[in-house]
Amino acid sequence: MTAQRGKDLLLKISVPNAPETFRSVIGLRARSLSFNAQTVDITHAQSTDGWRELLTGAGVRQAALSGSGVFLNDETAALVRDAFFSGAMRRWQVIFPQSGVVEGPFQITNLDYAGDFDGELTVAMALESAGAITFTPEGGAQ
């Protein structure tokens, strides 16, 4: 992947209607996506030269999303707020221009609002995966 502008990374939330559609969470100044995987250690006395051995395909994988900035769109501000207060699992997308789309169910685990008397209202949120996450390359299948 070649160098890209950080502002081109898009975070989208699903609209709870059929057929499924997504709306960009507009006004975010920072967005991040991280993947983590737990390992299952199967090291034993005969492991090669004392090196740790891991069990392939075992353990738990997870993804975490976060974003912060200002809401510039009432619809997506309401979607985010409603998802938090209802505890709903919503499908989210992270769009990597020139690369692809990461998509899956997430639950908002943290929603912070802040503001100074002489500044704008800001928001920060954290989300945790709640099921299988997929990656679809740009213009192709998984």
N, CA, C and O of each residue as an XYZ file, in Angstrom:
568
protein
N       0.853     -1.171      0.000
C       0.000      0.000      0.000
C       0.896      1.229      0.000
O       1.811      1.336      0.817
N       0.638      2.143     -0.901
C       1.414      3.371     -0.980
C       0.933      4.368      0.066
O      -0.134      4.196      0.655
N       1.721      5.407      0.291
C       1.355      6.439      1.266
C       0.020      7.069      0.883
O      -0.252      7.313     -0.293
N      -0.802      7.325      1.890
C      -2.112      7.933      1.678
C      -2.346      8.985      2.745
O      -1.696      8.983      3.790
N      -3.280      9.883      2.473
C      -3.647     10.908      3.448
C      -4.539     10.282      4.523
O      -5.463      9.529      4.214
N      -4.255     10.600      5.777
C      -5.048     10.082      6.878
C      -6.506     10.493      6.811
O      -7.387      9.748      7.239
N      -6.762     11.678      6.276
C      -8.145     12.158      6.231
C      -8.995     11.363      5.247
O     -10.221     11.477      5.266
N      -8.366     10.555      4.382
C      -9.121      9.751      3.419
C      -9.671      8.469      4.025
O     -10.506      7.810      3.406
N      -9.223      8.101      5.217
C      -9.746      6.926      5.909
C     -11.154      7.277      6.396
O     -11.325      8.215      7.174
N     -12.156      6.532      5.941
C     -13.545      6.835      6.278
C     -14.107      5.820      7.251
O     -13.789      4.633      7.177
N     -14.940      6.287      8.161
C     -15.643      5.442      9.121
C     -17.131      5.597      8.846
O     -17.659      6.709      8.844
N     -17.811      4.457      8.611
C     -19.232      4.487      8.273
C     -20.016      3.579      9.204
O     -19.529      2.528      9.620
N     -21.239      3.995      9.529
C     -22.147      3.220     10.376
C     -23.355      2.813      9.543
O     -23.790      3.552      8.660
N     -23.896      1.622      9.833
C     -25.060      1.143      9.090
C     -26.317      1.853      9.569
O     -26.466      2.184     10.745
N     -27.207      2.075      8.625
C     -28.526      2.620      8.913
C     -29.431      1.414      9.119
O     -29.464      0.523      8.271
N     -30.174      1.365     10.239
C     -30.955      0.159     10.543
C     -32.208      0.009      9.686
O     -33.325      0.015     10.203
N     -32.022     -0.122      8.400
C     -33.118     -0.341      7.452
C     -32.713     -1.439      6.489
O     -31.537     -1.790      6.383
N     -33.700     -1.977      5.789
C     -33.392     -2.927      4.723
C     -33.689     -2.225      3.405
O     -34.728     -1.570      3.331
N     -32.889     -2.301      2.380
C     -31.590     -2.961      2.362
C     -30.559     -2.143      3.146
O     -30.712     -0.935      3.331
N     -29.521     -2.822      3.596
C     -28.506     -2.180      4.427
C     -27.768     -1.086      3.651
O     -27.300     -1.293      2.532
N     -27.685      0.075      4.283
C     -26.913      1.186      3.742
C     -26.019      1.721      4.846
O     -26.268      1.477      6.027
N     -24.983      2.447      4.466
C     -24.026      2.997      5.413
C     -23.927      4.503      5.223
O     -24.061      5.016      4.112
N     -23.689      5.204      6.335
C     -23.492      6.654      6.300
C     -22.134      6.976      6.910
O     -21.755      6.411      7.936
N     -21.411      7.883      6.275
C     -20.125      8.333      6.819
C     -20.352      9.119      8.097
O     -21.264      9.942      8.180
N     -19.510      8.858      9.098
C     -19.536      9.648     10.324
C     -18.694     10.885     10.012
O     -17.467     10.866     10.104
N     -19.382     11.945      9.646
C     -18.747     13.150      9.108
C     -18.259     14.048     10.237
O     -18.950     14.228     11.241
N     -17.068     14.611     10.068
C     -16.518     15.553     11.027
C     -15.443     14.955     11.916
O     -14.880     15.652     12.762
N     -15.151     13.676     11.738
C     -14.105     13.070     12.548
C     -12.744     13.592     12.091
O     -12.446     13.642     10.898
N     -11.946     13.971     13.053
C     -10.603     14.471     12.750
C      -9.564     13.365     12.860
O      -8.484     13.454     12.276
N      -9.897     12.327     13.609
C      -8.980     11.199     13.783
C      -9.798      9.910     13.796
O     -10.880      9.850     14.380
N      -9.260      8.883     13.143
C      -9.895      7.573     13.104
C      -8.802      6.526     13.203
O      -7.696      6.719     12.700
N      -9.120      5.415     13.854
C      -8.127      4.339     13.893
C      -8.821      2.990     13.949
O      -9.950      2.862     14.424
N      -8.115      1.995     13.451
C      -8.569      0.612     13.459
C      -7.389     -0.240     13.867
O      -6.314     -0.142     13.276
N      -7.579     -1.079     14.877
C      -6.501     -1.981     15.265
C      -7.042     -3.400     15.368
O      -8.180     -3.627     15.778
N      -6.197     -4.343     14.986
C      -6.529     -5.764     15.061
C      -5.637     -6.409     16.109
O      -4.462     -6.065     16.236
N      -6.198     -7.337     16.849
C      -5.439     -8.065     17.864
C      -5.818     -9.539     17.795
O      -6.935     -9.891     17.417
N      -4.864    -10.395     18.167
C      -5.121    -11.834     18.197
C      -4.435    -12.431     19.419
O      -3.246    -12.210     19.650
N      -5.196    -13.187     20.192
C      -4.601    -13.925     21.299
C      -3.959    -15.179     20.721
O      -4.391    -15.705     19.696
N      -2.936    -15.634     21.392
C      -2.268    -16.845     20.943
C      -2.527    -17.980     21.929
O      -2.849    -17.749     23.095
N      -2.382    -19.199     21.445
C      -2.479    -20.387     22.294
C      -1.108    -21.053     22.250
O      -0.694    -21.592     21.224
N      -0.415    -21.006     23.387
C       0.948    -21.517     23.507
C       0.908    -23.028     23.719
O       0.306    -23.514     24.677
N       1.553    -23.764     22.819
C       1.614    -25.232     22.944
C       3.060    -25.712     23.088
O       3.384    -26.849     22.746
N       3.927    -24.825     23.599
C       5.328    -25.169     23.788
C       5.440    -26.355     24.752
O       4.706    -26.430     25.737
N       6.354    -27.270     24.467
C       6.538    -28.458     25.303
C       8.034    -28.772     25.384
O       8.850    -28.085     24.769
N       8.380    -29.786     26.125
C       9.782    -30.113     26.377
C      10.572    -30.409     25.104
O      11.780    -30.175     25.062
N       9.916    -30.914     24.080
C      10.623    -31.234     22.845
C      10.541    -30.109     21.797
O      10.932    -30.323     20.650
N      10.052    -28.942     22.158
C       9.984    -27.826     21.207
C      11.382    -27.503     20.712
O      12.344    -27.562     21.477
N      11.496    -27.164     19.446
C      12.780    -26.941     18.787
C      13.600    -25.875     19.491
O      13.230    -24.701     19.523
N      14.743    -26.313     20.064
C      15.695    -25.404     20.719
C      15.041    -24.466     21.726
O      15.537    -23.362     21.951
N      13.944    -24.885     22.332
C      13.291    -24.075     23.359
C      12.456    -22.928     22.822
O      12.001    -22.076     23.586
N      12.251    -22.901     21.518
C      11.423    -21.847     20.943
C       9.946    -22.107     21.224
O       9.492    -23.251     21.220
N       9.234    -21.068     21.460
C       7.794    -21.152     21.709
C       7.091    -21.648     20.456
O       7.460    -21.289     19.338
N       6.067    -22.485     20.657
C       5.226    -22.965     19.564
C       3.803    -22.492     19.826
O       3.324    -22.492     20.960
N       3.144    -22.092     18.746
C       1.764    -21.621     18.841
C       0.850    -22.534     18.044
O       1.255    -23.099     17.029
N      -0.374    -22.674     18.503
C      -1.375    -23.483     17.824
C      -2.010    -22.641     16.720
O      -2.636    -21.615     16.989
N      -1.843    -23.082     15.491
C      -2.365    -22.366     14.335
C      -3.889    -22.287     14.379
O      -4.566    -23.278     14.653
N      -4.409    -21.111     14.111
C      -5.856    -20.920     14.001
C      -6.603    -20.884     15.315
O      -7.829    -20.771     15.310
N      -5.916    -20.976     16.440
C      -6.586    -20.955     17.735
C      -6.552    -19.536     18.303
O      -5.933    -18.646     17.721
N      -7.199    -19.336     19.407
C      -7.205    -18.028     20.052
C      -8.360    -17.178     19.560
O      -9.146    -17.596     18.710
N      -8.447    -15.985     20.109
C      -9.534    -15.062     19.803
C      -8.965    -13.855     19.082
O      -7.955    -13.286     19.495
N      -9.625    -13.472     18.004
C      -9.232    -12.257     17.276
C     -10.249    -11.173     17.573
O     -11.420    -11.455     17.828
N      -9.795     -9.943     17.537
C     -10.701     -8.822     17.768
C     -10.220     -7.610     17.004
O      -9.053     -7.508     16.626
N     -11.141     -6.701     16.789
C     -10.808     -5.434     16.151
C     -11.383     -4.321     17.021
O     -12.430     -4.482     17.648
N     -10.687     -3.203     17.049
C     -11.142     -2.037     17.800
C     -11.119     -0.828     16.868
O     -10.152     -0.606     16.139
N     -12.189     -0.062     16.906
C     -12.308      1.166     16.133
C     -12.360      2.333     17.093
O     -12.854      2.197     18.212
N     -11.861      3.469     16.673
C     -12.054      4.682     17.463
C     -12.099      5.862     16.520
O     -11.595      5.808     15.398
N     -12.709      6.919     16.995
C     -12.796      8.140     16.211
C     -13.014      9.317     17.135
O     -13.566      9.171     18.226
N     -12.581     10.480     16.696
C     -12.811     11.692     17.475
C     -12.891     12.879     16.535
O     -12.305     12.883     15.452
N     -13.626     13.879     16.971
C     -13.773     15.090     16.168
C     -15.044     15.810     16.516
O     -15.425     15.886     17.684
N     -15.706     16.342     15.507
C     -16.966     17.061     15.689
C     -18.002     16.450     14.750
O     -17.689     16.134     13.602
N     -19.224     16.283     15.226
C     -20.283     15.795     14.354
C     -20.742     16.954     13.477
O     -21.066     18.030     13.979
N     -20.768     16.728     12.168
C     -21.216     17.747     11.227
C     -22.505     17.340     10.529
O     -22.952     18.005      9.594
N     -23.100     16.241     10.989
C     -24.286     15.701     10.341
C     -25.205     15.154     11.431
O     -24.821     14.255     12.179
N     -26.426     15.701     11.521
C     -27.367     15.281     12.563
C     -27.758     13.812     12.444
O     -27.964     13.145     13.458
N     -27.865     13.293     11.206
C     -28.284     11.909     11.025
C     -27.270     10.938     11.620
O     -27.644     10.046     12.381
N     -25.989     11.099     11.283
C     -25.007     10.158     11.818
C     -24.762     10.384     13.302
O     -24.463      9.433     14.023
N     -24.884     11.630     13.780
C     -24.770     11.876     15.225
C     -25.866     11.106     15.959
O     -25.610     10.515     17.009
N     -27.077     11.107     15.419
C     -28.189     10.374     16.029
C     -27.980      8.862     15.931
O     -28.301      8.139     16.874
N     -27.447      8.372     14.804
C     -27.187      6.937     14.665
C     -26.178      6.462     15.705
O     -26.361      5.413     16.323
N     -25.112      7.239     15.897
C     -24.082      6.880     16.882
C     -24.671      6.919     18.292
O     -24.494      5.977     19.065
N     -25.359      7.992     18.625
C     -25.952      8.138     19.956
C     -26.959      7.014     20.235
O     -26.941      6.414     21.310
N     -27.835      6.732     19.263
C     -28.835      5.680     19.443
C     -28.196      4.302     19.595
O     -28.652      3.483     20.393
N     -27.134      4.051     18.823
C     -26.445      2.757     18.937
C     -25.840      2.594     20.325
O     -25.873      1.502     20.891
N     -25.287      3.674     20.878
C     -24.699      3.574     22.216
C     -25.776      3.341     23.265
O     -25.670      2.403     24.056
N     -26.808      4.174     23.285
C     -27.810      4.083     24.345
C     -28.657      2.820     24.269
O     -29.178      2.366     25.287
N     -28.800      2.248     23.080
C     -29.559      0.997     22.965
C     -28.665     -0.226     23.163
O     -29.165     -1.338     23.334
N     -27.338     -0.025     23.142
C     -26.418     -1.149     23.249
C     -26.415     -2.012     21.999
O     -25.972     -3.160     22.031
N     -26.912     -1.456     20.893
C     -27.061     -2.219     19.654
C     -25.720     -2.537     19.008
O     -24.780     -1.744     19.059
N     -25.657     -3.706     18.404
C     -24.530     -4.066     17.559
C     -24.887     -3.542     16.174
O     -25.901     -3.935     15.597
N     -24.080     -2.684     15.663
C     -24.296     -2.167     14.313
C     -23.145     -2.618     13.438
O     -22.041     -2.872     13.920
N     -23.412     -2.713     12.158
C     -22.342     -2.994     11.205
C     -21.651     -1.669     10.906
O     -22.300     -0.642     10.707
N     -20.346     -1.712     10.879
C     -19.528     -0.541     10.578
C     -18.599     -0.894      9.433
O     -18.275     -2.061      9.212
N     -18.179      0.123      8.715
C     -17.196     -0.040      7.656
C     -16.055      0.938      7.889
O     -16.258      2.062      8.348
N     -14.860      0.489      7.565
C     -13.697      1.369      7.500
C     -13.221      1.284      6.058
O     -12.851      0.214      5.574
N     -13.236      2.418      5.382
C     -12.865      2.478      3.978
C     -11.416      2.940      3.859
O     -11.065      4.034      4.301
N     -10.588      2.105      3.264
C      -9.201      2.448      2.967
C      -9.135      2.743      1.470
O      -9.116      1.809      0.667
N      -9.099      4.014      1.073
C      -9.035      4.319     -0.353
C      -7.835      3.614     -0.987
O      -6.772      3.514     -0.376
N      -8.010      3.140     -2.183
C      -6.981      2.447     -2.951
C      -6.596      1.105     -2.329
O      -5.603      0.505     -2.739
N      -7.358      0.625     -1.351
C      -7.009     -0.635     -0.708
C      -8.229     -1.538     -0.562
O      -8.247     -2.634     -1.121
N      -9.247     -1.103      0.175
C     -10.419     -1.941      0.369
C     -11.257     -1.502      1.541
O     -11.121     -0.387      2.046
N     -12.136     -2.405      1.970
C     -13.115     -2.122      3.019
C     -13.040     -3.196      4.101
O     -13.079     -4.391      3.810
N     -12.933     -2.752      5.348
C     -13.056     -3.634      6.506
C     -14.473     -3.434      7.026
O     -14.913     -2.300      7.215
N     -15.193     -4.539      7.261
C     -16.585     -4.435      7.669
C     -16.933     -5.498      8.688
O     -16.407     -6.610      8.643
N     -17.821     -5.155      9.610
C     -18.305     -6.124     10.575
C     -19.109     -5.474     11.674
O     -19.262     -4.253     11.706
N     -19.628     -6.300     12.586
C     -20.429     -5.785     13.696
C     -19.539     -5.250     14.821
O     -18.555     -5.880     15.208
N     -19.903     -4.091     15.328
C     -19.187     -3.458     16.432
C     -20.204     -2.912     17.424
O     -21.331     -2.576     17.063
N     -19.784     -2.831     18.678
C     -20.584     -2.173     19.710
C     -19.789     -0.975     20.211
O     -18.585     -1.069     20.452
N     -20.478      0.149     20.366
C     -19.828      1.336     20.917
C     -19.627      1.100     22.411
O     -20.592      0.887     23.146
N     -18.381      1.138     22.854
C     -18.066      0.874     24.262
C     -17.732      2.146     25.031
O     -17.666      2.134     26.260
N     -17.523      3.232     24.315
C     -17.211      4.504     24.969
C     -17.680      5.636     24.065
O     -17.420      5.627     22.861
N     -18.371      6.606     24.648
C     -18.836      7.770     23.898
C     -18.651      8.985     24.793
O     -19.338      9.132     25.804
N     -17.719      9.854     24.417
C     -17.396     11.048     25.207
C     -17.762     12.298     24.432
O     -17.452     12.425     23.247
N     -18.426     13.217     25.115
C     -18.688     14.542     24.567
C     -17.944     15.538     25.428
O     -17.902     15.393     26.650
N     -17.354     16.550     24.808
C     -16.626     17.560     25.574
C     -16.728     18.900     24.854
O     -16.902     18.962     23.637
N     -16.617     19.954     25.629
C     -16.637     21.282     25.025
C     -16.210     22.338     26.013
O     -16.489     22.251     27.208
N     -15.526     23.338     25.489
C     -15.145     24.508     26.268
C     -16.104     25.638     25.948
O     -16.772     25.619     24.914
N     -16.173     26.615     26.827
C     -17.114     27.713     26.630
C     -16.828     28.504     25.354
O     -17.727     29.146     24.811
N     -15.610     28.463     24.883
C     -15.255     29.229     23.688
C     -14.857     28.329     22.511
O     -14.112     28.751     21.626
N     -15.350     27.107     22.509
C     -14.980     26.170     21.446
C     -16.150     25.304     21.027
O     -17.266     25.456     21.522
N     -15.880     24.407     20.121
C     -16.904     23.513     19.586
C     -17.113     22.307     20.496
O     -16.256     21.986     21.320
N     -18.245     21.651     20.343
C     -18.528     20.395     21.032
C     -17.778     19.297     20.291
O     -17.933     19.146     19.079
N     -16.974     18.540     21.007
C     -16.240     17.443     20.383
C     -16.779     16.114     20.882
O     -17.428     16.038     21.925
N     -16.497     15.077     20.121
C     -16.932     13.731     20.469
C     -15.765     12.775     20.260
O     -14.958     12.947     19.347
N     -15.691     11.777     21.111
C     -14.726     10.691     20.950
C     -15.471      9.394     21.227
O     -16.302      9.332     22.133
N     -15.178      8.371     20.456
C     -15.863      7.095     20.653
C     -14.906      5.943     20.436
O     -13.936      6.041     19.685
N     -15.208      4.846     21.116
C     -14.444      3.612     20.974
C     -15.435      2.494     20.709
O     -16.522      2.462     21.287
N     -15.052      1.578     19.831
C     -15.902      0.460     19.459
C     -15.100     -0.827     19.505
O     -13.899     -0.832     19.237
N     -15.776     -1.925     19.848
C     -15.147     -3.251     19.886
C     -15.919     -4.188     18.977
O     -17.146     -4.130     18.907
N     -15.199     -5.045     18.286
C     -15.844     -5.994     17.375
C     -16.735     -6.951     18.156
O     -16.463     -7.302     19.303
N     -17.814     -7.359     17.485
C     -18.793     -8.237     18.116
C     -19.135     -9.413     17.204
O     -20.248     -9.939     17.249
N     -18.186     -9.816     16.385
C     -18.391    -10.914     15.450
C     -17.291    -10.902     14.406
O     -16.283    -10.210     14.552
N     -17.494    -11.671     13.360
C     -16.480    -11.807     12.302
C     -16.310    -10.500     11.536
O     -17.285     -9.827     11.200
N     -15.066    -10.158     11.269
C     -14.697     -8.966     10.517
C     -14.165     -9.430      9.163
O     -13.404    -10.394      9.088
N     -14.568     -8.744      8.099
C     -14.109     -9.122      6.771
C     -13.325     -7.960      6.145
O     -13.502     -6.795      6.501
N     -12.459     -8.326      5.202
C     -11.755     -7.342      4.392
C     -12.034     -7.649      2.938
O     -11.796     -8.766      2.479
N     -12.537     -6.666      2.207
C     -12.791     -6.807      0.789
C     -11.866     -5.846      0.051
O     -11.996     -4.632      0.205
N     -10.933     -6.368     -0.749
C     -10.034     -5.489     -1.498
C     -10.826     -4.608     -2.465
O     -11.899     -4.982     -2.937
N     -10.273     -3.443     -2.743
C     -10.923     -2.521     -3.670
C     -11.155     -3.217     -5.007
O     -10.232     -3.752     -5.622
N     -12.407     -3.195     -5.434
C     -12.747     -3.781     -6.730
C     -12.677     -5.292     -6.794
O     -12.633     -5.850     -7.890
N     -12.665     -5.988     -5.643
C     -12.547     -7.441     -5.708
C     -13.233     -8.147     -4.567
O     -13.816     -7.525     -3.679
N     -13.153     -9.450     -4.610
C     -13.718    -10.293     -3.555
C     -12.703    -10.468     -2.442
O     -11.534    -10.110     -2.581
N     -13.173    -11.026     -1.333
C     -12.310    -11.237     -0.168
C     -11.209    -12.214     -0.459
O     -10.393    -12.503      0.416
